[in-house]
Structures are given as C-alpha cells and as structure tokens.
Amino acid sequence: MKKTLILLMATLALSGCASRYVTTMSNGNQVTATTKPRLDRGYYFFKDAQGRNAYVPVGRVREIARGGTVRESNFSVPPAR
C-alpha cells in the first residue's frame, strides 16, 4: 500500500513539470510551445507542439501564458535558424 501511494505521489509531482505555454499572436492565432519561450535578440525561441525548434519576432506576440489546451490553428512558425 505504501509503495502504491509513493508511486502515485511521484507520478503526480512529475506530471506537474510538463508545462505548456500558449503564445497568442497579434493576429489572434495561438501557438502551443512545449518549452518556455526564451527572448533573444528580438525573437522568442521555443519548441513547438511537434518538438521542432521555432521562433517568432517580438512584435508579433501579444501574450505568452502558461496553459494546457488550445484550439488547433493552421498557423505555423518557421524553423529556428
């Protein structure tokens, strides 16, 4: 019983570490990132939902929020340089 409880607690603790970030663009499109967007030289760099490196110019970002689910959009970001 103790082992089951410890295993359950460990699973819950680790699942909280897998955060997603929702980036809302100035045109209303939303992109889901699996890593926290990092600002560098006027661009936000992150890994998108498919695990690809991506970047977005600062001027196109309206909001970055920690979140879970987001509606799928047809918007795609260019791969990182």
C-alpha positions in Angstrom: 0.0 0.0 0.0 2.8 2.4 0.9 4.6 1.7 -2.4 1.5 2.4 -4.4 0.9 5.7 -2.6 4.5 6.8 -3.1 4.4 5.8 -6.8 1.1 7.8 -7.2 2.6 10.9 -5.5 5.7 10.7 -7.6 3.7 10.5 -10.8 1.5 13.5 -9.8 4.6 15.5 -8.9 6.4 14.8 -12.2 3.3 15.4 -14.3 3.2 19.0 -13.0 6.6 19.6 -14.5 5.4 19.1 -18.1 4.2 22.6 -18.7 2.9 24.0 -22.0 2.9 27.7 -23.0 0.4 29.3 -25.2 1.6 32.2 -27.3 -1.1 34.5 -28.7 0.0 36.4 -31.8 -1.1 39.9 -32.7 -3.5 38.5 -35.3 -5.2 36.2 -32.8 -3.6 32.9 -33.8 -2.2 30.8 -30.9 0.8 28.5 -30.9 1.5 25.9 -28.2 5.1 25.6 -27.0 6.5 22.7 -25.0 9.3 24.8 -23.7 9.2 28.3 -22.1 9.8 30.9 -24.8 13.2 32.5 -24.5 13.7 36.1 -25.6 16.9 36.6 -27.6 17.8 39.4 -29.9 14.2 40.4 -30.7 12.8 36.9 -31.1 11.1 34.4 -28.9 12.7 30.9 -29.3 10.9 27.7 -28.3 10.0 24.2 -29.2 6.5 23.9 -30.8 4.0 21.1 -30.1 5.7 18.9 -32.7 9.0 19.3 -30.9 10.6 21.4 -33.6 12.7 24.5 -32.8 10.8 27.6 -33.8 11.0 31.4 -33.3 8.6 34.4 -33.5 9.5 38.1 -33.7 8.7 40.0 -30.5 6.4 42.4 -32.4 4.1 39.6 -33.4 3.5 38.3 -29.9 0.6 39.7 -27.9 0.7 37.3 -24.9 2.5 34.3 -23.6 0.6 32.3 -21.0 1.2 29.1 -19.2 -1.6 26.9 -20.2 -2.8 23.4 -21.2 -5.1 23.0 -24.1 -5.6 25.4 -27.0 -7.6 25.3 -30.2 -5.6 24.0 -33.2 -4.8 26.6 -35.8 -3.4 26.5 -39.2 -0.7 28.9 -38.2 2.8 27.5 -38.3 6.1 29.2 -37.3 9.3 29.0 -39.3 12.0 26.6 -38.1 14.8 28.2 -36.0 17.9 29.3 -37.7 
